[in-house]
Amino acid sequence: MSNKEIISNLNDGSLKNKAPVEKSAAPYSKPTPENSIILFIDHQIGLLSSIRVQGLSDLKNNVLGLAQTAKALNIPVLISSSNAQWQNGDTIPELKAIFSDQPIYRRTGIINAYEDPTFRRALEKIVEETGRDHIIVSGVTIGTCCTFPTLSMRNDGYQVFPVIDACGDGIKWNLMPRFRE
């Protein structure tokens, strides 16, 4: 495998939403293989092992099923990781294998993937090149990895569709003693 890693600049700050909240509502239209992009946010070994979920293997299978669907339908994808060099670990190998030709956008501390300048530039480039504006989101946690980018992208006029079955339910803090008080 030869996934290229694109690392955000440590000096970059968070990007704010482009549109004011009162102008952010977009009318609904359904996602199709022709109008969608899929984001895989922070499906990393360390994070997956520390999330609360009924069945970790089910969650992983749902993420990989979504990835295989994207591949089969030629839906563009963006893959991100957060602090991969530390406790969060590398992107799960199965996801990297499915998209071995895709870069992984490594964020270095900005929690909301959409606020990361490097990640957002990559998303905007795909939107510009393809005309697609329906964003399907799978994040390792529903509460941060999926929710924050979803709200920000909706604010900026995108149609956003979280895949709840391909998101976990938060960190088991007892497994992360470094962050406990």
LINRANOR-V686471 format. One record per residue. N is the residue number from 1. RES is the residue in three letters. D_CENTER is the distance of its C-alpha to the mean C-alpha in Angstrom with 1 decimal. Layout:
BEGIN
N,RES,D_CENTER
N,RES,D_CENTER
END
This chain:
BEGIN
1,MET,20.6
2,SER,20.0
3,ASN,16.3
4,LYS,16.7
5,GLU,14.9
6,ILE,14.6
7,ILE,15.0
8,SER,14.8
9,ASN,18.3
10,LEU,19.4
11,ASN,21.5
12,ASP,18.9
13,GLY,18.7
14,SER,16.1
15,LEU,16.2
16,LYS,17.6
17,ASN,17.0
18,LYS,19.3
19,ALA,21.0
20,PRO,23.0
21,VAL,22.1
22,GLU,25.3
23,LYS,24.4
24,SER,20.8
25,ALA,21.6
26,ALA,20.9
27,PRO,22.9
28,TYR,21.4
29,SER,21.3
30,LYS,19.8
31,PRO,17.1
32,THR,18.7
33,PRO,18.0
34,GLU,19.6
35,ASN,17.7
36,SER,14.0
37,ILE,10.9
38,ILE,8.1
39,LEU,4.4
40,PHE,3.7
41,ILE,2.2
42,ASP,5.9
43,HIS,7.9
44,GLN,10.9
45,ILE,14.6
46,GLY,15.6
47,LEU,13.1
48,LEU,13.6
49,SER,17.3
50,SER,17.4
51,ILE,15.7
52,ARG,18.1
53,VAL,18.0
54,GLN,21.0
55,GLY,20.4
56,LEU,18.0
57,SER,19.1
58,ASP,18.4
59,LEU,14.8
60,LYS,14.4
61,ASN,16.4
62,ASN,14.4
63,VAL,11.2
64,LEU,13.5
65,GLY,15.4
66,LEU,12.6
67,ALA,12.0
68,GLN,15.8
69,THR,16.1
70,ALA,13.9
71,LYS,16.1
72,ALA,19.2
73,LEU,18.7
74,ASN,17.7
75,ILE,14.6
76,PRO,12.8
77,VAL,9.4
78,LEU,7.1
79,ILE,6.1
80,SER,5.6
81,SER,7.9
82,SER,9.9
83,ASN,13.7
84,ALA,13.9
85,GLN,17.6
86,TRP,18.3
87,GLN,18.0
88,ASN,14.3
89,GLY,15.3
90,ASP,14.1
91,THR,11.4
92,ILE,13.2
93,PRO,15.9
94,GLU,15.8
95,LEU,12.3
96,LYS,13.7
97,ALA,16.9
98,ILE,15.7
99,PHE,14.1
100,SER,16.7
101,ASP,17.2
102,GLN,13.7
103,PRO,13.0
104,ILE,10.4
105,TYR,9.6
106,ARG,10.9
107,ARG,10.8
108,THR,14.2
109,GLY,14.3
110,ILE,12.6
111,ILE,10.7
112,ASN,9.1
113,ALA,6.6
114,TYR,8.6
115,GLU,11.7
116,ASP,11.4
117,PRO,14.0
118,THR,13.1
119,PHE,9.5
120,ARG,11.1
121,ARG,14.0
122,ALA,12.3
123,LEU,10.8
124,GLU,14.3
125,LYS,16.0
126,ILE,14.6
127,VAL,15.6
128,GLU,18.9
129,GLU,19.7
130,THR,19.0
131,GLY,19.6
132,ARG,16.7
133,ASP,15.4
134,HIS,14.0
135,ILE,10.2
136,ILE,9.1
137,VAL,6.1
138,SER,5.8
139,GLY,5.0
140,VAL,7.9
141,THR,9.7
142,ILE,10.5
143,GLY,12.3
144,THR,10.1
145,CYS,6.4
146,CYS,6.7
147,THR,10.1
148,PHE,10.2
149,PRO,8.0
150,THR,9.6
151,LEU,12.9
152,SER,12.7
153,MET,11.9
154,ARG,14.7
155,ASN,16.9
156,ASP,16.7
157,GLY,17.7
158,TYR,14.9
159,GLN,15.1
160,VAL,12.0
161,PHE,11.9
162,PRO,10.0
163,VAL,10.9
164,ILE,12.6
165,ASP,14.0
166,ALA,10.8
167,CYS,10.0
168,GLY,12.4
169,ASP,14.7
170,GLY,14.8
171,ILE,16.3
172,LYS,19.9
173,TRP,21.4
174,ASN,24.5
175,LEU,22.7
176,MET,21.6
177,PRO,25.1
178,ARG,24.2
179,PHE,22.7
180,ARG,25.5
181,GLU,28.3
END
